[in-house]
Amino acid sequence: MTEQLDADVIVVGGGPVGTTTALKLARGGMRVILLEAREATSLEERATTFHPPTLEMLADLDLAEPLIERGIIAASYQFRDAKLGKIVDLEFEILSDDTRYPFRLQCEQSVLTRMALAALEAHPNAELHTRSRVSGLVRHDGYTEVAVESGPRTGVLRATHVIGADGMKSVVRNALGIGFEGHTYPERFLVIGTTSPMQELLPDIAHVNYVADPVDWHVIMHNPSGWRILFPAPFDKGTDEQVLDPANVREQLSRVMPDYDRVSLDRVTLYEVHRRVADHLREGNIYLVGDAAHVNNPMGGMGMNSGVHDGFLLAELLLRGAAGDDVDAALDEWAAKRRSVALDFVGKETEGNWSALRDTDEERRTAQRANWEGLGRDADARHAFLLNSSMLASLKN
């Protein structure tokens, strides 16, 4: 059947996870077809943080340095209180012995996606097709058929391996009937994009700031395109249209920001947030990575990063298998460990961040402020904390 296969690997989904996974495979010598349902120019910009281990992996693809040139290096990040101001500034320099990249890089995920797409288009082992919607798949002994209902490769494609990197509503996962249990958070996230100089309105802020308050908790992040401010929008506080009304957005800003009327509302979006994990990430030679495998809230910027890690580590194993190694047990271990990371590391870290910022109990809030302040004084505690928040700890055996 090998001579009748269209590719060694078909990757479904052309976001940052799918493109980097496909590029890793192509550069390793495997024939790859990447199928993306959307136009490349419409790819989302929701994720904006790249953690140190992700940059390590991107360096292997010659993408880290060009991405760093386009981004903003955040040498530290802050925990703040909406009323009291800065609590602690956590500097990544303490991780210098742990990584080549002791910082968070702030850059829209679409920048990485476009770079990876360009590299794939230029690679002889890769085919890239946007506007190519997958409608289903059928497993056979030794290969899988992927049904494509639009684009230049409409019809049935065959490959030894299929990787579902096609997001929360994954066609690949649904075709396999894999459960995706979890919950939806009790509030939507309202995100304001602005080119206003937030560093002048709040002179002591960092490039990344998590601001605690029982009602008006929020996140302020600096990206190449400007600043982003994320607020909670409980479902019982209005319809989508009411929440997005400029007057409501201004009122939200007025509660936490001096000179709020100087903040331009260049882009305002609203979205629901979920925490869900697939029942399993491998079924034979079909695999789930990124949002197809797990989704979580964005507190800590771990979702996209974890997805890139999924794909990169999977690609390393598939390349070993292509070279003749028996990697079946290692693939099972990959699937179990990446699911565990989603549940027990990323899920708990992001849930913990969200809970700490919005806590309404004053005694717990006081204790949490003391914990954050303690990180500024205790180097060992700060080092351990940043190993977790930078995701370096999630990759240790």
C-alpha positions in Angstrom: 0.0 0.0 0.0 3.0 2.3 0.5 3.3 3.3 -3.1 -0.4 4.3 -3.2 -0.2 6.7 -0.2 -0.4 10.4 -0.8 1.8 11.2 2.2 3.5 9.7 5.2 1.5 12.1 7.4 -1.6 14.2 6.9 -1.9 17.1 9.4 -5.4 18.5 9.7 -5.3 22.1 10.9 -3.0 24.9 9.9 -2.7 27.0 13.1 0.6 27.4 15.0 0.4 23.8 16.3 -0.4 22.1 13.0 2.1 24.1 10.9 5.1 23.6 13.3 4.3 19.9 13.6 4.2 19.6 9.9 7.4 21.5 9.4 9.2 19.4 12.0 8.1 16.2 10.1 9.0 17.6 6.6 12.4 18.8 7.7 13.0 15.3 9.2 12.4 13.7 5.8 8.7 12.6 6.0 6.2 13.5 3.2 3.6 15.7 4.7 0.3 17.2 3.5 -1.2 20.0 5.6 -4.9 20.7 5.2 -6.4 24.0 6.6 -10.1 24.9 6.1 -9.5 28.6 6.4 -7.7 31.2 4.3 -4.2 31.6 5.7 -4.8 35.4 6.0 -7.7 34.8 8.4 -5.8 32.8 11.0 -6.5 34.0 14.6 -4.3 36.1 16.9 -5.7 35.0 20.2 -2.5 33.5 21.8 0.3 36.0 22.3 2.8 34.4 24.7 5.7 32.1 23.8 7.3 30.4 26.8 11.0 29.4 26.9 10.6 25.6 26.0 8.5 26.6 23.0 11.3 28.9 21.8 13.7 26.0 22.3 11.6 23.9 20.0 11.1 26.7 17.5 14.9 27.2 17.4 15.2 23.6 16.0 13.0 24.8 13.1 15.0 28.0 12.6 11.9 30.0 13.7 12.9 31.3 17.1 15.2 34.1 16.2 13.0 35.6 13.4 10.0 35.4 15.8 12.0 37.1 18.6 12.9 39.9 16.2 9.2 40.5 15.6 8.1 40.2 19.2 8.6 41.9 22.6 10.9 40.3 25.1 9.2 40.3 28.5 12.1 39.9 31.0 9.6 39.8 33.9 5.9 39.8 34.7 3.9 41.2 37.5 1.1 40.3 39.9 -0.8 43.4 40.8 -3.9 44.4 42.8 -6.5 46.5 41.1 -6.6 48.9 44.1 -3.1 48.6 45.7 -1.0 48.4 42.5 2.1 46.3 42.0 2.6 43.3 44.4 5.7 41.7 42.8 7.8 41.8 39.7 9.1 38.3 38.8 12.2 38.4 36.7 13.0 35.5 34.4 16.8 36.0 34.7 16.8 33.4 37.5 16.1 30.8 34.8 19.3 31.5 32.9 20.9 28.2 33.8 17.7 26.3 32.8 17.1 27.7 29.3 18.6 29.7 26.4 15.5 31.9 26.5 15.0 33.2 30.1 12.0 35.4 29.2 8.5 35.3 27.8 8.1 36.5 24.2 5.1 38.5 23.5 4.0 38.1 19.8 0.7 37.3 18.1 0.4 33.6 17.2 -0.4 34.5 13.6 3.2 35.7 13.2 4.5 32.3 13.9 1.8 30.6 11.8 2.7 32.8 8.7 6.4 32.0 9.2 5.8 28.3 9.4 3.4 28.3 6.5 6.1 30.1 4.3 8.7 27.5 5.4 6.3 24.6 4.5 5.4 26.1 1.1 9.2 26.2 0.3 9.9 22.7 1.5 10.0 19.8 -1.0 8.6 17.3 1.4 5.5 19.3 2.2 2.2 20.1 0.5 0.1 23.0 2.0 -3.5 23.5 1.1 -5.7 26.2 2.6 -9.5 26.3 2.0 -9.3 22.5 2.2 -12.0 21.3 4.6 -11.8 17.8 5.9 -15.2 16.1 6.4 -14.2 12.7 7.9 -11.8 9.8 7.9 -11.7 6.0 7.7 -9.1 3.8 9.4 -7.6 0.8 7.5 -4.8 -1.6 8.4 -1.7 0.4 8.0 -3.2 3.7 6.7 -6.1 6.1 7.0 -8.3 7.7 4.4 -9.0 11.4 4.9 -12.1 12.8 3.0 -11.5 16.4 1.7 -14.6 18.2 0.5 -13.0 21.4 -0.8 -9.8 22.8 -2.2 -7.3 21.5 -4.8 -7.1 18.0 -3.2 -10.8 17.4 -3.0 -11.5 13.7 -2.7 -9.8 11.0 -0.6 -6.2 11.3 0.6 -4.3 8.4 2.2 -1.5 8.5 4.7 0.2 6.2 7.2 -0.4 8.8 10.0 -3.0 11.5 10.6 -2.6 14.3 13.1 -5.6 16.2 14.2 -4.6 19.8 15.0 -7.9 21.2 14.0 -9.1 22.9 17.2 -11.8 22.5 19.8 -14.4 21.4 17.2 -11.9 18.9 15.7 -13.3 16.9 12.8 -10.6 14.3 13.5 -11.6 13.8 17.1 -15.3 13.7 16.3 -14.8 11.2 13.5 -13.1 8.9 16.0 -15.9 9.4 18.6 -13.4 10.4 21.2 -15.0 12.2 24.2 -14.0 15.7 25.1 -15.2 16.2 28.7 -14.9 19.3 30.8 -16.7 22.5 31.5 -17.4 26.1 30.3 -16.3 28.9 32.6 -19.0 31.1 34.2 -17.8 34.2 32.4 -16.9 35.2 29.0 -13.6 37.1 28.4 -13.8 40.6 27.0 -10.6 41.6 25.3 -9.7 45.2 24.4 -7.0 45.9 21.9 -5.5 49.4 22.0 -2.5 51.3 20.6 -2.8 53.8 23.5 0.4 54.1 25.6 -0.6 52.1 28.6 2.9 52.5 30.0 2.1 56.2 30.5 -1.3 55.6 32.1 0.3 53.0 34.5 4.0 53.9 34.6 5.1 50.9 36.7 3.6 48.1 34.7 5.5 45.3 33.0 4.9 43.9 29.6 2.7 41.2 31.2 0.5 42.0 34.2 -2.0 39.9 36.2 -4.3 42.1 38.2 -6.3 40.7 41.1 -9.7 41.9 42.2 -12.8 40.1 43.4 -14.9 41.9 40.7 -12.6 43.7 38.3 -9.7 41.3 37.9 -8.0 41.7 34.6 -4.8 41.1 32.5 -2.7 43.7 30.7 -0.3 42.5 28.1 2.0 44.3 25.6 2.3 42.9 22.1 3.9 44.2 18.9 0.5 45.4 17.7 -0.2 47.3 20.9 -1.7 46.5 24.3 -4.4 43.9 25.2 -6.6 44.2 28.3 -8.7 41.2 29.3 -11.7 41.5 31.6 -14.2 39.0 32.8 -17.8 39.3 31.5 -20.2 37.1 33.5 -23.1 35.7 31.6 -25.6 37.3 34.0 -24.2 40.8 33.2 -25.6 41.2 29.8 -25.9 39.8 26.3 -22.9 39.8 24.0 -24.1 42.9 22.3 -24.5 44.7 25.7 -21.1 43.7 26.8 -19.5 44.8 23.6 -21.3 48.2 23.7 -18.6 50.9 23.8 -20.3 52.6 26.7 -20.1 49.4 28.7 -16.4 48.8 27.8 -15.6 52.4 28.9 -17.4 51.8 32.2 -15.3 48.7 32.7 -12.1 50.6 32.1 -13.1 53.5 34.3 -13.2 51.2 37.4 -9.6 50.1 37.2 -7.7 52.7 35.1 -6.8 56.3 35.5 -7.4 58.5 32.5 -9.5 55.6 31.0 -10.9 58.0 28.4 -7.4 58.1 26.8 -7.6 54.4 26.0 -8.6 53.9 22.3 -10.9 51.0 21.6 -9.1 49.8 18.5 -10.5 46.2 18.7 -12.9 44.7 21.1 -13.8 41.0 21.1 -15.7 38.6 23.4 -15.3 34.8 23.7 -16.3 31.9 25.8 -13.7 29.9 27.7 -13.6 26.2 28.3 -11.6 23.6 30.1 -11.8 20.2 28.3 -9.5 17.3 27.6 -9.9 14.4 25.1 -10.5 11.0 26.6 -7.3 9.8 24.7 -4.9 11.4 22.3 -3.9 8.4 20.2 -6.0 5.8 18.3 -3.7 3.7 16.2 -1.8 5.9 13.9 -4.1 8.9 14.4 -3.2 11.5 17.0 -4.7 14.6 18.6 -2.6 17.7 19.4 -3.3 21.3 20.6 -6.9 22.4 21.0 -8.1 19.2 19.4 -6.7 17.4 22.4 -7.2 20.0 25.2 -8.4 23.5 25.8 -8.1 25.7 28.9 -8.4 29.3 30.0 -5.6 31.6 28.9 -4.4 32.6 32.4 -0.7 32.0 32.0 -0.5 31.7 28.2 -0.1 27.9 28.2 -2.6 26.6 25.7 -0.8 27.3 22.4 2.5 26.5 24.0 1.4 23.1 25.2 0.0 22.4 21.8 3.3 23.1 20.1 5.0 20.8 22.7 2.4 18.1 21.8 3.2 18.3 18.1 7.0 18.6 18.4 7.4 15.7 20.7 5.0 13.6 18.6 7.0 14.5 15.4 10.2 13.4 17.1 8.7 9.9 17.7 7.2 9.6 14.2 10.6 10.5 12.7 12.3 7.8 14.8 9.6 5.3 13.6 10.3 6.3 10.0 14.0 5.6 10.6 13.2 2.1 11.7 12.8 2.3 15.5 9.9 0.5 17.2 8.2 3.5 18.8 4.7 2.0 19.4 5.2 1.9 23.2 6.8 5.4 23.2 3.7 6.7 21.3 1.4 5.3 23.9 3.6 7.0 26.6 3.5 10.3 24.6 -0.3 10.2 24.5 -0.6 9.4 28.2 1.9 12.0 29.3 0.6 14.8 27.1 -2.9 14.1 28.4 -1.6 14.1 32.0 0.2 17.4 31.3 -3.1 18.9 30.1 -5.0 17.7 33.1 -2.5 18.0 35.9 -0.2 20.8 34.9 -1.7 23.2 32.4 -5.2 22.7 33.7 -4.2 23.2 37.3 -1.8 26.1 36.6 -4.3 28.1 34.5 -7.2 27.3 36.9 -5.1 28.3 39.8 -4.2 31.6 38.2 -7.8 32.4 37.4 -9.0 31.5 40.9 -6.3 33.6 42.6 -7.1 36.7 40.5 -10.8 36.6 41.1 -11.0 35.3 44.7 -13.7 37.1 46.8 -12.6 36.0 50.2 -10.5 38.7 51.8 -8.6 36.4 54.1 -7.5 34.2 51.2 -6.7 37.3 49.1 -4.5 38.7 51.8 -2.7 35.3 52.1 -2.2 35.2 48.3 -0.7 38.7 48.2 1.7 37.6 51.0 2.6 34.5 48.9 3.3 36.7 45.8 5.3 39.2 47.9 7.3 36.3 49.3 8.4 35.2 45.8 10.2 38.6 45.5 12.2 37.8 48.6 12.9 34.1 48.3 15.1 33.2 45.3 14.6 29.4 45.6 10.8 29.8 45.8 10.9 32.3 42.9 13.0 29.8 40.8 10.6 26.9 41.5 7.6 29.1 40.7 9.0 30.4 37.4 10.0 26.9 36.3 6.2 26.1 36.5 4.9 29.3 35.0 7.4 29.2 32.2 6.3 25.5 31.4 9.9 24.2 31.8 8.7 22.0 34.6 6.0 20.5 32.4 8.6 18.8 30.1 10.7 17.2 32.8 10.5 13.4 33.1 
